[in-house]
Amino acid sequence: MASNFDCIGLGVSNEAELGDLVVRLASAAKERLVTDAGEYAIWRSRTGAELWVHLGPVEGGDETEREIIGVTPFFEGRSEVLLNLDEVIKRPDDNSHEGAFQGWVCHDTDDDLGAYSLIFDAVDFAAHAGLPLPALRHVRLTGFARAIVVSDDAAIEGQKSFCTTGTSVGRQASPAASGTTGAFLTGRVKEFASLLNEATGEQFMWLFVDSWLASFDIVADPAVIAGEISLGATVQIDCAMFGRIID
């Protein structure tokens, strides 16, 4: 199975290589986001691929010293999905920079309910952990694909659907209890491109997919794509959702 790093052309063969890559890109990061929980060092590729490196205080060091305590991959794409955020999710292994939100996809700013729910890992979680909820916010959402199937089934051509993995769609059955950011969606390819991550020389695929009431950026290791991507094609995607709150 492709890792989240494979999805943006930062695939490595072992944890030691990943550690070396993160240190190298953190050193090259030109942007910092300072929060009450600590800092993010943000490395940005010209492709849109990003690493948000979590920096925490060094135990026993002075207050200006920082060390790497984690990292979240992201892709800065084109999606702007209006969500009614209604729950913060912290999992046992999350550090102070990590966490997720549950949100409900809305038609417009007057929609205070939402059509269906999703959960996304917030790449900038520490900057919004204290956000009063519920709150309407636009979120840039990217699915990191585990599998993409280009459908040739006429019965589902043009179909649009979205379901958080392993949960029902109904509002009464919130997926937040599981904390999963997994999703299965069906939609139509509006744009796509094969991109080359300059940090490694590895290729990855980017798709902009029109799904149920929202369009999502999707990134993938080419090895997980079954079929040939084309404009207008119907695709079925198993992915993990990552997002950045943009307003």
Number of C-alpha atoms within 10 A of each C-alpha: 10 16 15 22 20 21 28 29 25 25 19 16 7 8 9 10 12 15 14 12 17 20 15 13 20 22 13 13 19 11 13 14 14 13 15 10 17 16 22 28 22 24 22 19 18 11 18 15 24 22 24 26 27 26 23 20 17 14 10 7 9 9 9 8 12 16 14 18 14 18 21 20 19 30 27 17 19 14 20 20 23 24 29 24 24 16 17 19 19 16 12 5 8 12 16 18 27 21 22 26 23 22 26 22 23 23 16 12 12 9 15 16 14 18 17 20 25 24 28 25 26 25 25 22 22 22 19 15 21 9 11 10 11 13 14 21 18 21 21 23 27 28 29 30 28 23 19 25 17 19 19 12 8 9 8 14 16 17 17 19 14 20 20 24 20 12 16 14 17 12 13 7 11 17 22 21 9 13 18 22 21 23 23 20 23 26 26 24 22 16 15 17 13 13 19 18 17 14 13 12 11 15 19 22 21 25 23 22 27 25 20 19 15 19 21 25 24 25 31 28 27 19 15 15 18 14 12 9 20 16 13 15 18 27 28 22 23 20 24 22 25 25 26 21 19 11 10
